[in-house]
Amino acid sequence: MKISNILISQPAPQTSNPYTDLITKHKVNIDFLPFFKVEPLNAKEFRAQKINILDFTAIVFTAKTTIDAFFKLCEELRITVPETMKYFCNSEATAVYLQKHIVFRKRKIFYGNGTTASIIDTIGSKHKDEKFLIAATADNLKGDLHKLFSKTKFKFESAAFVKTIYSDLKEIDLSKYQIAVFYSPSDVKSLLENFPEFQQNGLQIATFGPAAAKAVTAAGLNADITAPTPEAPSIAKALMLHLQKENKK
């Protein structure tokens, strides 16, 4: 199959474009289009959950958007987060981002290796007596992390701090694309929200990360290109290898 048009479900890169080589070497057109955006809940929306942040001794973060939303809400609700509060993150990058809001102290910030399951390992027996608040997205309140916590004896609750707003994609002609790239389960949800009768037909789907691949499969679709892998640590590299193979046919 000759690949000439690729749709990427993210905003166009603001600085260096990792797809420049792909465009130059394989003469492909790449359209960037965010399939959704994440917005913080306002104080009224958060209060409706009847969650008292100060009832908890530890907050669990898996995304920078929920970190920003958490501290914004605390400010709106005039909540002073105690210095004794502990923070558990899925990755070092997420943990480091906390420096935007608090002084980074190793004794109260802990992080895993990038996977959801690693948060449970990071808590271990040392922190098992904390009361955890999982900072979640409204449409994924009881997702994988909530399910993992449910299998433990930890005291916890999940609360939404952000909500997903799906983009209006109905004017897009999907038939012009040979490849669509998804980075998140929300990309897949947005696709199906906009095109309830969507059939994959000849469209090849590329995914980044296991969550996106799982969402594609769960929707009855096929993930033809996946990253990261040892050979393709990025989507750009995965697409490059795929195009080299496809355009030879």
N, C-alpha and C positions, 0 to 999 in steps of 0.2 A: 504494500500500500504506500502510495506517495503521500508524505506528510507535508502539508503546506500551511495549515492554520492550527494554532494551539490556543486554548483558552485557559488562563490561570486565574484561579478564584481568590486573588489577592490584589491589593493596590500595586500600581507600578512602582518599582524601586526608586527611591528618592536620590540615592547616591550611585554607587557602582551597580551595574546591571549584570548579574551572574549569567544572564542568557545571551549576552552579546556574541559570544563564540558560536552559540547555537544558531542565531539569526544569520550571522555572516557565513558560516561554513555550509549550512544546509538550506539557506534561502527560505526560511520559514517566517511567517507572520505570527507574532504573539500578541494577543489581546489580554490586558489585565483588567479584571473586574471583580471587586469584592462582592462575595455572595451574601455577606451579612456584616453587621457591626455590633459591637458590644457597648451597652450604655449602663452607667451606674443606676441603681434604684434610688429614688428620692426618699426622704425621711418618712413620708406617709406610707409608701409602698413597703419599706422595711418594717415599720411599726406593725403593719398588718400581720406579720409573722409571729408577733408576740415573743420575740427573742430579746433577752437582756444580755448584752455583750459582757457586762461586768459579772455575770454569773459564771463565766468561764475563766480558766487559768491558762489556756493555750489556744492559739488560732492556727488553723491549717490552711496554707495557701498553695495553689498549683499554677497560678497565673498572675502576671503583673497587673492585669486589669482589675482583679479582685482586691489586690493590695491597695491600689489607688482608691477604689470604691469604698473599701473598709475605712480608711483614714478620713476620707471625705465625709462619710456618714457620721463618724465619731465627732467630727468637727460640727456638722449640722445639728447633731443631737446633743452637743455640748458634753460629750463623754470624754473624760480624761482617762486614757488607757494607763493602768498602773505599770510602773517600771518592772514589776515582777512578772508581767505577762510573758509567756514563752511563745515562740513562733516556730512552726514546723513546715518546711517547704519541700517540694518534690525534687528540686535541683539547686545547685549552687547559684546558678544565674538568677533564679527567683529569690533566693535568700539575699544575694548581694543587692538586688533591687530594693529591698527593704530600707537600705541606707538613705533612700530618698525621703523617708519619713521618720526613721528612728536612728539612734546611735547603734552601730553594729557591735554587739557584744556576743562573743562565742558562747557564753554561759546561758544565753537565752534564745539563740537562733540555731536551729538544727536543720539539716537538709539531707535528702536522699540522693540517689544516683540518676535521677531524671524520670524514673518510673513511678507510677502510683503506688505500687506495692512497697517500694523502698521507704515510703513514709512510715509504714507500720514497723519495719525493721529499725528505723531510726528511733522511733519511740521506745521500742523494746520494753524491758522490765524496769529500766531506770526511770522512765517517765510515765509509767502505766497508771499512776494515781491522779494525773492531771484531768481536768474536765475540758474536753476539746470542742471547739466550734469550727466546723468545716465551712470555709468561705466558698460558696458554690454559685453556679449560674442558675437562674430561675427555671430554665427548661431542662436542667440536668441536676436537679436538687438531690436526687437519690441515685446518682450514677455509680461508676465503678468504685470510687473512693468511699462513698457511703456504704456500699455493699461490703467492702473489705473491713471497714470499721465494725459493721454489724456482726462479723464473724469473730470479733475479739470481745474481751470483757471491759473495754474502755468505756468510760462515760463520755458520751458525745451527742451533739446535735448538728444538723446541717442547716445553714441559712443562706438564702440568696442575697447576694450583694450586687449582682449585675444581671441584666437581661439581654437576650439576643434579639436583634431586630433584623429580619430577613429583607434582603434587597428585592426590589421589583425587577425581575429578569424576563418578564413576559415578552418584551420586544426583541429579545435576542433570538437570532436564527441559529440554533444549535447544530443544524445540519451542515453548516459551512466548516465546522471544526472536525478534525480527525482525532484530536486528543484534548481531553479536559483534565485539569489538575486540581485535586482537592487536598486540603491540608487539615481539615477538621470534620468531625461528624456534623457540625452545623452547616458546612458547605453542602453536604449530601441532603440534609433536611431542607435547606433552602431550594435546592434543585427540585426536590419532590413537591415542595410547597408551591413552587411556581409552575411546575409541569407535572401535575398529578398522573397523567397518562404516559409519562416518560418511558420510552423504550430505548435501550442502549444501541441496538442495531449495530452499525459499524463503528460507533464511537469508542475509542480506546480511553480508558480511565487510568490516570496516574494518581497515586496517593503518597503522602508523606506521613510516616508514623503509623503505628499499629492501630490507633483509634480510628483514623480515617479509613484505613483498609477494612477494618471490622464493620464500620458503618456502611461502606459500599456493599460488602457481602450480605449484610443483614437486609439491605434494600433489594436483594435479589439481582444485584449487578455484579460485574466482573472487574476486579482490579488488575489491569494488564501490566502496569508498570508500578513497582513499589520501591520506596526508599525510606530510610537509609538502609544500605547493605554495605558489606565490605568493599565491593567494587564501585558502588554509587552512594557515597555519603550524603549527597544532596539531590534534590529533584533535577537541578540543571544537569548534573552528571548522568543521572538515570535517563533523562531525555536524550542526551547526547549519544549514549550507548545504544538506546533504542532506535534513534534515527539512523545511526550508522548501519544498523542491521536491516531496518525496514526499507530504507532508500536504495539498498542493493538489490532488492527483489524485483 
